[in-house]
Amino acid sequence: MKTKIISTILLSLILFTGCDDNSTEPSASAPAESATISGTITFIDECPIENVTVSLSANWLPTGPPSAYDVITPSDLNSNGEYSYLFENITFGPYAAIAVAWDDPDDNDPATEQHVLGALGGEYPYLPMYGQGTYPDSITVSVDDNSKTGLDFSADCNYAVGSGQ
């Protein structure tokens, strides 16, 4: 009788521990928790100069800090004058623009210190005023559409007014 009880307990332990799912890998059906956005920026002319960033902004014209950004230095460019950007862990929702800007170190006025060198979609000066320019393209990421790749555009350092370019 004692052997039968011990055998039953051991068999039960084996069955219960064998059915436990302690897997740490996410299941294929788990919804995404954040998004990624990536692309390549091709710099025109001898670029970038120092103080250049690429940013993802919720508003256009940008107000407040960007949702994501990277600093671009001349050494970040490949031999073709290109920079590959990747924004990870992006909150789902709409974004008004991805833009490259130069921060003029000689201008301390927040209203004029940034010069847009390029943006995804749109045309310089990226404001449709006086019959010139168009707004940048907006981007929306969601649980079902959480990876935007190939968002390529160019940036022209000739728009870095005051840089000596």
GROMACS elastic network, one bead per residue, 0.5 to 0.9 nm:
[ bonds ]
;  ai    aj funct       b0    kb
    1     4     6  0.50817   500
    1     5     6  0.64124   500
    1     6     6  0.87647   500
    2     5     6  0.52877   500
    2     6     6  0.63255   500
    2     7     6  0.86101   500
    3     6     6  0.51655   500
    3     7     6  0.59967   500
    3     8     6  0.85214   500
    4     7     6  0.50896   500
    4     8     6  0.61162   500
    4     9     6  0.86634   500
    5     8     6  0.51155   500
    5     9     6  0.62200   500
    5    10     6  0.86494   500
    6     9     6  0.51438   500
    6    10     6  0.61461   500
    6    11     6  0.85233   500
    7    10     6  0.51723   500
    7    11     6  0.60205   500
    7    12     6  0.84816   500
    8    11     6  0.51533   500
    8    12     6  0.60789   500
    8    13     6  0.86218   500
    9    12     6  0.51005   500
    9    13     6  0.61951   500
    9    14     6  0.86994   500
   10    13     6  0.50854   500
   10    14     6  0.62309   500
   10    15     6  0.86653   500
   11    14     6  0.51752   500
   11    15     6  0.62351   500
   11    16     6  0.86651   500
   12    15     6  0.51714   500
   12    16     6  0.60939   500
   12    17     6  0.85102   500
   13    16     6  0.52557   500
   13    17     6  0.59823   500
   13    18     6  0.81991   500
   14    17     6  0.54302   500
   14    18     6  0.58096   500
   14    19     6  0.86057   500
   15    18     6  0.51770   500
   15    19     6  0.63719   500
   16    19     6  0.54339   500
   16    20     6  0.67298   500
   17    20     6  0.53695   500
   17    21     6  0.88888   500
   18    21     6  0.83194   500
   20    23     6  0.89944   500
   21    24     6  0.89627   500
   23    26     6  0.79983   500
   26    29     6  0.81928   500
   26    30     6  0.65646   500
   27    30     6  0.54173   500
   28    31     6  0.83462   500
   30    33     6  0.88701   500
   31   143     6  0.64770   500
   31   144     6  0.80483   500
   32    35     6  0.74146   500
   32   142     6  0.85864   500
   32   143     6  0.55467   500
   32   144     6  0.78652   500
   32   146     6  0.70998   500
   33    89     6  0.80244   500
   33    90     6  0.89537   500
   33    91     6  0.81258   500
   33    92     6  0.83817   500
   33   143     6  0.70891   500
   33   146     6  0.87209   500
   34    88     6  0.77320   500
   34    90     6  0.53208   500
   34    91     6  0.54669   500
   34    92     6  0.63086   500
   34   141     6  0.86555   500
   34   142     6  0.80011   500
   34   143     6  0.73894   500
   34   146     6  0.67947   500
   35    87     6  0.82691   500
   35    88     6  0.63291   500
   35    89     6  0.55303   500
   35    91     6  0.64284   500
   35    92     6  0.64953   500
   35   141     6  0.64539   500
   35   142     6  0.72265   500
   35   143     6  0.77412   500
   35   145     6  0.80438   500
   35   147     6  0.56401   500
   35   148     6  0.79952   500
   36    86     6  0.70491   500
   36    87     6  0.55257   500
   36    89     6  0.62409   500
   36    90     6  0.60338   500
   36   141     6  0.83324   500
   36   146     6  0.63388   500
   36   148     6  0.62777   500
   36   149     6  0.79959   500
   37    85     6  0.81741   500
   37    86     6  0.58200   500
   37    87     6  0.51137   500
   37    88     6  0.66870   500
   37    90     6  0.78428   500
   37   141     6  0.85892   500
   37   146     6  0.82358   500
   37   147     6  0.59776   500
   37   149     6  0.58744   500
   37   150     6  0.85620   500
   37   151     6  0.77150   500
   38    84     6  0.73721   500
   38    85     6  0.54559   500
   38    87     6  0.62132   500
   38    88     6  0.85529   500
   38   147     6  0.82425   500
   38   148     6  0.62880   500
   38   150     6  0.62854   500
   38   151     6  0.60793   500
   38   152     6  0.81339   500
   39    83     6  0.84995   500
   39    84     6  0.58099   500
   39    85     6  0.56297   500
   39    86     6  0.68692   500
   39   148     6  0.83855   500
   39   149     6  0.57558   500
   39   153     6  0.79233   500
   40    82     6  0.64984   500
   40    83     6  0.55930   500
   40    85     6  0.61291   500
   40    86     6  0.89372   500
   40   150     6  0.70411   500
   40   151     6  0.67861   500
   40   153     6  0.66143   500
   40   154     6  0.82133   500
   41    81     6  0.84425   500
   41    82     6  0.54997   500
   41    83     6  0.51404   500
   41    84     6  0.63152   500
   41    85     6  0.75529   500
   41   100     6  0.85755   500
   41   118     6  0.86897   500
   41   151     6  0.86352   500
   41   152     6  0.57271   500
   41   153     6  0.51530   500
   41   154     6  0.51679   500
   41   155     6  0.67280   500
   42    77     6  0.89640   500
   42    80     6  0.78600   500
   42    81     6  0.59467   500
   42    83     6  0.65460   500
   42    84     6  0.88357   500
   42   152     6  0.78416   500
   42   153     6  0.63948   500
   42   155     6  0.62212   500
   42   156     6  0.86058   500
   43    46     6  0.75437   500
   43    47     6  0.57684   500
   43    48     6  0.68339   500
   43    77     6  0.86680   500
   43    80     6  0.85937   500
   43    81     6  0.54732   500
   43    82     6  0.60150   500
   43    83     6  0.78830   500
   43   117     6  0.89874   500
   43   118     6  0.88911   500
   43   153     6  0.88675   500
   43   154     6  0.56754   500
   43   156     6  0.59439   500
   43   157     6  0.74095   500
   44    47     6  0.66322   500
   44    48     6  0.86679   500
   44    81     6  0.75592   500
   44   154     6  0.69692   500
   44   155     6  0.60468   500
   44   157     6  0.66020   500
   44   158     6  0.82440   500
   45    48     6  0.84996   500
   45    81     6  0.85504   500
   45   156     6  0.68123   500
   45   157     6  0.66233   500
   45   158     6  0.76444   500
   46    49     6  0.77642   500
   46    81     6  0.80708   500
   46   156     6  0.89665   500
   46   157     6  0.73623   500
   46   165     6  0.84217   500
   47    50     6  0.86856   500
   47    74     6  0.67860   500
   47    77     6  0.86488   500
   47    81     6  0.72416   500
   47   155     6  0.85968   500
   47   156     6  0.77612   500
   47   157     6  0.60298   500
   48    51     6  0.84316   500
   48    52     6  0.66837   500
   48    72     6  0.73776   500
   48    73     6  0.66579   500
   48    74     6  0.54151   500
   48    77     6  0.82021   500
   48    81     6  0.84437   500
   48   102     6  0.87073   500
   48   155     6  0.87713   500
   48   156     6  0.86953   500
   48   157     6  0.67305   500
   49    52     6  0.67154   500
   49    72     6  0.88419   500
   49    73     6  0.73008   500
   49    74     6  0.65524   500
   49   102     6  0.79491   500
   49   157     6  0.75534   500
   49   160     6  0.87886   500
   49   163     6  0.81939   500
   49   165     6  0.87350   500
   50    72     6  0.77728   500
   50    73     6  0.60687   500
   50    74     6  0.71058   500
   50   102     6  0.77622   500
   50   103     6  0.84382   500
   51    71     6  0.74477   500
   51    72     6  0.75043   500
   51    73     6  0.75292   500
   51   101     6  0.82695   500
   51   102     6  0.56272   500
   51   103     6  0.54001   500
   51   104     6  0.73835   500
   51   105     6  0.77780   500
   52    70     6  0.87145   500
   52    71     6  0.60505   500
   52    72     6  0.53889   500
   52    73     6  0.69364   500
   52   100     6  0.69242   500
   52   101     6  0.56186   500
   52   103     6  0.64831   500
   52   117     6  0.89738   500
   53    69     6  0.67094   500
   53    70     6  0.55716   500
   53    72     6  0.54276   500
   53    73     6  0.85652   500
   53    99     6  0.81535   500
   53   100     6  0.55474   500
   53   101     6  0.55291   500
   53   102     6  0.66434   500
   53   103     6  0.82360   500
   54    68     6  0.84889   500
   54    69     6  0.54752   500
   54    70     6  0.54102   500
   54    71     6  0.65923   500
   54    72     6  0.72237   500
   54    85     6  0.78964   500
   54    98     6  0.69757   500
   54    99     6  0.55418   500
   54   101     6  0.65316   500
   54   119     6  0.89407   500
   55    66     6  0.61208   500
   55    67     6  0.74295   500
   55    68     6  0.56790   500
   55    70     6  0.65407   500
   55    71     6  0.87836   500
   55    87     6  0.89451   500
   55    97     6  0.80245   500
   55    98     6  0.55550   500
   55    99     6  0.55339   500
   55   100     6  0.65073   500
   55   101     6  0.81417   500
   56    66     6  0.57948   500
   56    67     6  0.55323   500
   56    68     6  0.51669   500
   56    69     6  0.61478   500
   56    87     6  0.81411   500
   56    95     6  0.70288   500
   56    96     6  0.78798   500
   56    97     6  0.59286   500
   56    99     6  0.68146   500
   57    60     6  0.70948   500
   57    61     6  0.85305   500
   57    62     6  0.60797   500
   57    63     6  0.82914   500
   57    64     6  0.89653   500
   57    65     6  0.79197   500
   57    67     6  0.54829   500
   57    68     6  0.72838   500
   57    69     6  0.87320   500
   57    95     6  0.58465   500
   57    96     6  0.58913   500
   57    97     6  0.54356   500
   57    98     6  0.64108   500
   57    99     6  0.80497   500
   58    62     6  0.72330   500
   58    63     6  0.84570   500
   58    66     6  0.71009   500
   58    67     6  0.66423   500
   58    93     6  0.89244   500
   58    94     6  0.68790   500
   58    96     6  0.50652   500
   58    97     6  0.69885   500
   58   138     6  0.89576   500
   59    62     6  0.50132   500
   59    63     6  0.65613   500
   59    64     6  0.89530   500
   59    66     6  0.87502   500
   59    95     6  0.68129   500
   59    96     6  0.50490   500
   59    97     6  0.71753   500
   60    63     6  0.75505   500
   60    95     6  0.88541   500
   60    96     6  0.56452   500
   60    97     6  0.65799   500
   60   135     6  0.80033   500
   60   136     6  0.81167   500
   61    96     6  0.85017   500
   61    97     6  0.87174   500
   61   127     6  0.86379   500
   62    65     6  0.78571   500
   62    66     6  0.73509   500
   62    96     6  0.85608   500
   62    97     6  0.85192   500
   63    66     6  0.79216   500
   65    68     6  0.83855   500
   66    69     6  0.65645   500
   67    90     6  0.78048   500
   67    91     6  0.85706   500
   67    95     6  0.85735   500
   68    87     6  0.65514   500
   68    88     6  0.84826   500
   68    90     6  0.77200   500
   69    87     6  0.74423   500
   70    85     6  0.76070   500
   70    86     6  0.85606   500
   70    87     6  0.83657   500
   72    75     6  0.82007   500
   72    76     6  0.62448   500
   72    77     6  0.81286   500
   72    83     6  0.78446   500
   73    76     6  0.53682   500
   73    77     6  0.75172   500
   74    77     6  0.58594   500
   74    81     6  0.88630   500
   75    78     6  0.79050   500
   76    82     6  0.83467   500
   76    83     6  0.64681   500
   76    84     6  0.87158   500
   77    80     6  0.75174   500
   77    81     6  0.53064   500
   77    82     6  0.51606   500
   77    83     6  0.50255   500
   77    84     6  0.82128   500
   78    81     6  0.54750   500
   78    82     6  0.53970   500
   78    83     6  0.66329   500
   78    84     6  0.88739   500
   79    82     6  0.73661   500
   82   154     6  0.87749   500
   84   152     6  0.88291   500
   86   149     6  0.88930   500
   87    90     6  0.67860   500
   90    93     6  0.87914   500
   90   141     6  0.83234   500
   90   146     6  0.88158   500
   91   141     6  0.79154   500
   91   142     6  0.83323   500
   92   140     6  0.74255   500
   92   141     6  0.51173   500
   92   143     6  0.70123   500
   92   146     6  0.76010   500
   93   139     6  0.84037   500
   93   140     6  0.54713   500
   93   141     6  0.53917   500
   93   142     6  0.61650   500
   94   138     6  0.71289   500
   94   139     6  0.57738   500
   94   141     6  0.64820   500
   94   142     6  0.86569   500
   95    98     6  0.80764   500
   95   137     6  0.89765   500
   95   138     6  0.56155   500
   95   139     6  0.51361   500
   95   140     6  0.59903   500
   95   141     6  0.83030   500
   96   135     6  0.89973   500
   96   136     6  0.72973   500
   96   137     6  0.68229   500
   96   139     6  0.64558   500
   96   140     6  0.85993   500
   97   119     6  0.70141   500
   97   120     6  0.67397   500
   97   121     6  0.86566   500
   97   135     6  0.85384   500
   97   136     6  0.56627   500
   97   137     6  0.60069   500
   97   138     6  0.53025   500
   97   139     6  0.69768   500
   98   118     6  0.87012   500
   98   119     6  0.56774   500
   98   120     6  0.56275   500
   98   121     6  0.88915   500
   98   136     6  0.75602   500
   98   137     6  0.79884   500
   98   138     6  0.80217   500
   98   139     6  0.84302   500
   99   116     6  0.69422   500
   99   117     6  0.76201   500
   99   118     6  0.57502   500
   99   120     6  0.64574   500
   99   136     6  0.80529   500
   99   155     6  0.86399   500
  100   115     6  0.85445   500
  100   116     6  0.59154   500
  100   117     6  0.55023   500
  100   118     6  0.52445   500
  100   119     6  0.61256   500
  100   120     6  0.89977   500
  100   154     6  0.88433   500
  100   155     6  0.66716   500
  101   114     6  0.61605   500
  101   115     6  0.53257   500
  101   117     6  0.53103   500
  101   118     6  0.71795   500
  101   119     6  0.87986   500
  101   155     6  0.86378   500
  101   160     6  0.83563   500
  102   113     6  0.81123   500
  102   114     6  0.56227   500
  102   115     6  0.51449   500
  102   116     6  0.64622   500
  102   117     6  0.68739   500
  102   157     6  0.83382   500
  102   159     6  0.87603   500
  102   160     6  0.63539   500
  103   106     6  0.88121   500
  103   107     6  0.81806   500
  103   113     6  0.55993   500
  103   115     6  0.64955   500
  103   116     6  0.89901   500
  103   160     6  0.85144   500
  104   107     6  0.54827   500
  104   108     6  0.80721   500
  104   112     6  0.85682   500
  104   113     6  0.52042   500
  104   114     6  0.63401   500
  104   115     6  0.75160   500
  104   160     6  0.78356   500
  104   161     6  0.82393   500
  104   162     6  0.73154   500
  104   163     6  0.72006   500
  105   108     6  0.73194   500
  105   113     6  0.75933   500
  106   113     6  0.80352   500
  106   162     6  0.82785   500
  107   110     6  0.81009   500
  107   112     6  0.71668   500
  107   113     6  0.51182   500
  107   114     6  0.86860   500
  108   111     6  0.87653   500
  108   112     6  0.80222   500
  108   113     6  0.62453   500
  109   112     6  0.55413   500
  109   113     6  0.56565   500
  110   113     6  0.55078   500
  110   114     6  0.74702   500
  111   114     6  0.75547   500
  112   115     6  0.74655   500
  114   160     6  0.86965   500
  115   159     6  0.67415   500
  115   160     6  0.58195   500
  115   161     6  0.72474   500
  116   119     6  0.75691   500
  116   124     6  0.82609   500
  116   125     6  0.76972   500
  116   126     6  0.82520   500
  116   155     6  0.83546   500
  116   156     6  0.88017   500
  116   159     6  0.69512   500
  116   160     6  0.76007   500
  117   124     6  0.81799   500
  117   125     6  0.88756   500
  117   154     6  0.82667   500
  117   156     6  0.51061   500
  117   157     6  0.58820   500
  117   158     6  0.76916   500
  117   159     6  0.55019   500
  117   160     6  0.67378   500
  118   121     6  0.86729   500
  118   122     6  0.86024   500
  118   123     6  0.80535   500
  118   124     6  0.73731   500
  118   125     6  0.88324   500
  118   126     6  0.84624   500
  118   153     6  0.73173   500
  118   154     6  0.58496   500
  118   156     6  0.63228   500
  118   157     6  0.87074   500
  118   159     6  0.86443   500
  119   122     6  0.66210   500
  119   123     6  0.78087   500
  119   124     6  0.84825   500
  119   126     6  0.77755   500
  119   135     6  0.87618   500
  119   136     6  0.58334   500
  119   137     6  0.80169   500
  119   153     6  0.66383   500
  119   154     6  0.72624   500
  119   155     6  0.71595   500
  120   123     6  0.89581   500
  120   136     6  0.55756   500
  120   137     6  0.57830   500
  120   138     6  0.82497   500
  120   151     6  0.70515   500
  120   152     6  0.69322   500
  120   153     6  0.54486   500
  120   154     6  0.79370   500
  121   126     6  0.89184   500
  121   134     6  0.82504   500
  121   135     6  0.74455   500
  121   138     6  0.84850   500
  121   153     6  0.72253   500
  122   125     6  0.84764   500
  122   126     6  0.57596   500
  122   127     6  0.84197   500
  122   133     6  0.68106   500
  122   137     6  0.62792   500
  123   126     6  0.52040   500
  123   127     6  0.80188   500
  123   128     6  0.86743   500
  123   132     6  0.80221   500
  123   135     6  0.69285   500
  123   136     6  0.72799   500
  124   127     6  0.73628   500
  124   128     6  0.89015   500
  124   132     6  0.74735   500
  124   134     6  0.69675   500
  124   135     6  0.85581   500
  124   159     6  0.87912   500
  125   128     6  0.76996   500
  125   129     6  0.86006   500
  125   132     6  0.70562   500
  125   133     6  0.50598   500
  125   134     6  0.72853   500
  125   135     6  0.84233   500
  125   159     6  0.89702   500
  126   129     6  0.88149   500
  126   132     6  0.82399   500
  126   136     6  0.62247   500
  127   130     6  0.89694   500
  127   132     6  0.72974   500
  127   133     6  0.53433   500
  127   134     6  0.52337   500
  127   135     6  0.53962   500
  127   136     6  0.84813   500
  128   131     6  0.60591   500
  128   132     6  0.54127   500
  128   135     6  0.66123   500
  129   132     6  0.57030   500
  129   133     6  0.69788   500
  129   134     6  0.82981   500
  130   133     6  0.85366   500
  131   134     6  0.89310   500
  135   138     6  0.87814   500
  139   148     6  0.85486   500
  140   145     6  0.81674   500
  140   146     6  0.87617   500
  140   148     6  0.89168   500
  141   144     6  0.80145   500
  141   145     6  0.55386   500
  141   146     6  0.52089   500
  141   147     6  0.72734   500
  141   148     6  0.75810   500
  142   146     6  0.51985   500
  142   147     6  0.86509   500
  143   146     6  0.55164   500
  144   147     6  0.89507   500
  145   148     6  0.76134   500
  148   151     6  0.71108   500
  149   152     6  0.84751   500
  155   158     6  0.89705   500
  155   159     6  0.87050   500
  156   159     6  0.60542   500
  156   160     6  0.80079   500
  157   160     6  0.52532   500
  157   161     6  0.85245   500
  157   163     6  0.87484   500
  157   165     6  0.69918   500
  158   161     6  0.70835   500
  158   163     6  0.87252   500
  158   165     6  0.60567   500
  159   163     6  0.89938   500
  159   165     6  0.85467   500
  160   163     6  0.56404   500
  160   164     6  0.81548   500
  160   165     6  0.70168   500
  161   164     6  0.74546   500
  161   165     6  0.76389   500
  162   165     6  0.76488   500
